[in-house]
Amino acid sequence: MPAAATPRAIVVGGGPAGLMAAEVLAAGGVAVDLYEAMPTVGRKFLLAGRGGLNLTHSEAPADFLARYGERRAQIEPLLAAFGPQGLRDWAQGLGVDTFVGSSGRVFPVGMKAAPLLRAWLHRLREAGVRIHVRERWQGWDEHGALLFDGPGGRHAELASAVVYALGGGSWARFGADARWIAPFTARGVPVAPLRPANCGFDVAGGWSAHLLERHAGQPLKNIALSFVDAQGETRSRTGECLLTRSGLEGSLIYALSAPLRDALAARGALEIRLDLLPAREPAWIEAQLARPRGSRSMGSHLQGKLGLGGLKAALLHEVLGRQLPASAGELAAAIKALPLTLAATRPIDEAISTAGGVAFDALDATLMLKAQPGHFCAGEMLDWEAPTGGYLLTACFAQGGVAGRGALAWLARRAA
């Protein structure tokens, strides 16, 4: 009796989720073809690691899982087999050691993404994974075959199992352009609208030319941001952010971007408050401001008594006007709760990631589409989000592994 043919799987998308699915499938003895629209795989992964690849985070499991917000229940079981420590062990298996930074974030020694990706691609090719680049997926033909437009023109490909890891809608120039949504929705797959996540925000009315000329691109360090979210609860967080040409972005903003975005969508405009001296009590600030300043300017007084200068002092003038309140109490209150109004999120293509995508209700526990057996989805194309800090990457790797193992189980059932 002739030997059974090796089953073939197709992975569509060459980011972390797709590459991990390909690795799992190849390790399970499946012939794997991976198709990527860009000239090379892992382009967004490489860009994310340009300033230091933040792979994952070392915080306690409960705190880590809380970062997934409303999707914790869906993400937690996906991380069970491949969480933060599993990701670190996997990297070490590729010859890339990791370390925990002062913030608890986990980085590869050397900080760069390229060595890890090179080692990974070498292992995938050694395992027999065939990688095809400049191949853009265009949907399905009338027989259910996958359609690709590639260097040789349009062609159809059939496989026993398919994993889609097509990304979200941010950074389209690196491949995540959300073109997959149209063919998916045409097939009846429920897809939640994409929204920017880990994004910047525009302030109402924009900044003055004076502020931009002197301070655009500068960081606002050691501040606290507070606001009332869409559920009516007060949110507050300390950190730093960046003054952009149109508003604010940076780590503090990204950490709060989901509730900021949702509150903004609910109200049309959102007032936030900046505490410029979060380590100081209002009474202490007021007492310092009430001290005689003699012939010194208010700017010198703020700098000398409070250490408040540069961008922070400029923001006070931006909001309160050239003449700051003469009352020490009023000025102290403004320093502790400087009001700004957010008018809009920055465009989705500028966001680090996106929320929205294929609904989890459309998938089973292995990330297989319930209405399309043998077809799996993973990564940013699913309806979830997480802040920066390694949480996005960890979940993408984990989901790729779950989809790959799900595809192996599906193929085994078909062969039985």
N, C-alpha and C positions, 0 to 999 in steps of 0.2 A: 504494500500500500504506500503510495507516495506521501512524503511528509507534508503536513499542513503548511500552507503559506503563512509567512510571518504577517501578522496584522499591521495595518498602516494607520497612523494617526497624523493629523495635521494640526499644527499650532499656528494661529494667526496672531501675530504681534510679538515683537522681540524685546519687550521690556522685562523687568524682573519676574513678573507673574508668568509670562509666556515662556521665558527661559527655564524657570523652575518646573513648569509643567512638562516641558520637553525633557528635562533631566530625569524626572520621575518616570515618564513613559519609556524612555530609552533604557533605564535601569531595569524596567520590567520586561524587556525583551521585545519591545514594539519598534517597528521602523517609523521614524519620526521625520517629517518634513516641516520646517518652520519657515513661514513666509512673513517678511517684513517690508513695509512700504518704503522705508528710508534706505539710503545707501549703505548704512551700517546699523547693527542692532545696538540697543542700550544707549541711545543718544541722550534721552532725558536723564537717565541714570548717571551718565558721565557729567552732564551739566550740573546736576544736583550735587555732585561730589567735587565740583571745581574748587570750592572754598573749604573743602574738608568733608568727606563722605560720612554723614551721620547715619549709620546703619540701623541702630536701635537705641533703646534706653534701658538703664539698669535699675529703674525704680521698682518698688514693690509691685507684685502682680496685680493687686486690687487697684492701685493707683494707675498702673499701666492700662488696664482694661477700661478704667473710667474715662480715658481719653477718647474713646470711641462714642461717647455720648449716647444718643438715641439708638445707635446700632450696636451697642455693646452685646446685647443678647445674640445677635447674628454673628458678630466677629469672634466672640469668646471661644466657641467650639472650634473655629477655624484655626485659632492660635494654639489649641491644645497639643497638637502634634509637632508644632514648629513655632515656638515663641521666641522671645529675645535670646535666651541661652542657646536654643537650637540654631538660631541664625549665627551666633558667634562661633559655635562648634563647626557649623558648615563652612564658614569662612576660613577657619583654621585648617580644615581639611583641604582647602585649596592652597594652603601655604601662606595665608594672610592672617597674622595675629591681630587681635583687637585690644583696645584699652578703654577704660572709663575716664572721661574727662571730668573736669571740676563741676560741671553742671549735671553730671549723671548720664550724659549722652555717651554713646559708644561709637568709637571711630576705629577704622583700620590703622595699624601702625603705618606711618607714612602719609596717612590722611587721604590719599587719593583713591578714586574709583577705578582708574584705568588698570592697575595691576590685578585687582580682583576680577575685573571683567575679562582681561586677557586669559587669566588662568582658568576661568569658568568656561570660556569659549573653547579653549584647548581641550578641556575635559569633555565637553559636549561633542566635539568633533571626533574625539577618540572613541566615544560611545556610539558613534554612527549617526548622530543628528545631522541632517542635511539642512543648511541654512540658505535660503533664497532671498536676496535683497532686491530692492526696487520692484517689489511685487505688491500691488495695492489690491486689497480685497474689495470686490464690487457687489457682493451678494451671492445669490444662488441662481442656478438655471432651473428650467422646468423639471429636471430630474433630481434636483436636490444637490447637484454638484456645486462646489465652491468655484466662483468665478474670480479670476485674477487678471489684472492688466500688468504685464511685465515687459522686460526688454524685447521679448519675442512676440509681443502682442497679447491679445486676450486668449486665455485658456481655461479649461475646466478641470478640476481635480476632485477625485472621490477618495474618501477615507472611511474606515470603520468607526472612527471616533474623531471629534474635532474639539479643540479648546480655543476659545476666543479670548484674547487678552489685548484688546484694542485701545485701552486707555480711556481717559476722560476727554475733556475738551480744552485743556489749557496747554499752552506752548505748542500750537499747531505746527510751527516750523520744525519741531522735532518729532512729529508724527501723531500726536494726540489731537486730532482735529474733529472727532465725533462724527465722522461721515458714516460710521456704522449704524447710527441711530435710525436713519431712514429705512434701510432694509430690515432691521429688526422690528420696527413698529409695523412695517408692511406685513410682516408675518404674524402679527398679533402679540408680540412680546411686549409686556408693559414696561415702559421706560419713563422714569421720573425726569422732569426737565432738569438739565444741567444748570448749576449755579456756581459762581466762583467760591472757592474755599482757600484759606490761607492767602488772603488777598489784601490789597490796600484799599483805602477809602478816600473819596474826595470830600473836602469841607465845603459847606455852603458859601457861595460867593468867591471861593478861592482865596489865596493869600495875596497880600499887597506886593507890589513890585519891590518895595523897600525890603520887606522880609525875604523875598526870594533872592534878591541880589546878594544879600549878606549871609543867608543861612540855608538855602536850599541844599538838600543832601546831607545835612548835619544831624547827628543823633541827639535825641532827648533822653538823657540817661537818668536812671533812678527817679522815676515818676510812678504815680499810681493812676490808673484809669478806672472810672466807675460810670455806670449807666444802669438804666432800668430795662430789663430784657422784655421779650414779647409776652412772657407770662406774668409780668409785673414784679419780678424779683430783682433786687439790686445786685449787680455783679461788680466785682472790683478785683483788680490784679495789679501787682507792681512789676516793673521791668523797664525796658527801654524801647523806643521806636525811632523812626526816621521821618524827618520833615521832607516831603516830596514836593514836586512842582505843583501838585494839585491837592495834597492832603497829607495823610499819614500812612506809613506802612512799617514793617519790621516785626521783630519777635513778639513784642507785647500785643500788637494789633493782630498778628496771625493767631496767637493763642486764644483770642476772643472773637475771631472773625466770624465764626458760625452764629453765636448769639447776637453779635452786632448786625450781621447781615439780615438775620430773621427779624430783629426788632425794627430795623430800617425798612424792610419790606412791609411790615405791618403798619407802620406809621407814616411812611413817606419821607420823613426826616427824623433824625435821632440826635438828641442832645447828649453829649458825654461831658464828663468833668475830669479835668486833669489836676492832680495834686502834685505840685512842683517840688514839695518838700515833705514826702510821706513819712520821714523819720521824725519830724518835728510836730509838736502839738500847736494848735492855733494860738493858745495863750502865750506860749514862748515866742512865737513869731511876732505877735502883736506887741509884746514887751520890747523886743529888739527894735521893731520899727518905731516905737514911741520914744526911743532915746533921741536926744538932740543930735541933729546932723550938721548944725552950723552952716558953713558956706558950701558944704559938699553937695553935689547933685544927688538926686534921688537914685540914679544909677549907681553912684559910688556908695550910697547908703545901703542899697540892696546887696551890693557885692560885699561890703565891709561887714555888715551885721548878719547877713544870712548866707553869704557865699552864693548869692543868686545873680548870675550874670549871663552873658552870651545869649544863646537861643532862648533860655527860659525867661530872661528879662525881656527879650524881644517879643516873645509871645504875650507877655503881660501887656505890653504896649499895643500889640496887634489887636487884642481883644478889648482892652479898656480904653485905648486912645493914647494920644501923646502925653496928656496930663493924667498921671495915675492918681487915684483917690488920696486926698490929704489925710483922711482918717486912717489911723493905724489899724483899727478893727476891720474896716472895709477892705483894705489892701491885704491884710492877713487872710480874710475870708476868700478873696480872689485867688491868692496863692495856693490855698488848700482845695479850691474847687473852681478852677478856671473853666468857664463853659465854652464848648465848641459844638457846632452842629455839623453832623455828617449828612451829606446829601445823596451819595451814591457809592456803590462799590466800583472799583476799577474794572475795566473790561475783563471778561472771562479768560481771554487769551493771555492776559498778564498774570493771572492767578497761578500760584504754585500748584494747586490741584483743584479738583471740582467735586461738588456734591451732586447727587442725582445719578441716574443710570438705570441699569436693569434692576427691576424690583426683586428683592429676596423672595417674595411670595411666588415668583415665577420659577424658582430654583428649588431643587431638593437639597438634602444635607450634603451631597457631594458636589454641589454647584452645577448639576445637570439641569438643563431646561426641561421642565415637566412636560411641555407640549412638543418637545423635540428631542426624544431620547438619543443619547450618544453625542449630544452637543453640550458643551460646558462653557461657563463664563468665569472669568477671574480678573482681579485687579481693579483698577480705577474705573472700569466700565460698569461696576456694580454700584448700587445706591448706598454709599457710605462715605464718610469723611473722617479725617483726624487732623490734629494740629501737627506742625512740624516738630521734629525732635526724634525722628526714627520710627514714629508710629505708622506713618504711611508705608514706608518701605517694608517694615516687618509684616504688616498685614498683606501687602502685595505678594511677598515671598510665600507666606503661609497659604494664601488662596491659590496660588499656582500649584503648590504641592497638593492641596486638597483636590483640585480639579484633575491633576494628573493621576492621582490615586483613584479618583472616581472613574476616570476613563479606563484605567486598567481593570477595575472591577466590572465595568460594563462590558469590556471586551471578553473577559473571562466568562461572564454569564452567557454571552452570545456563542462562545465556543463550546460550552458545556452541552 
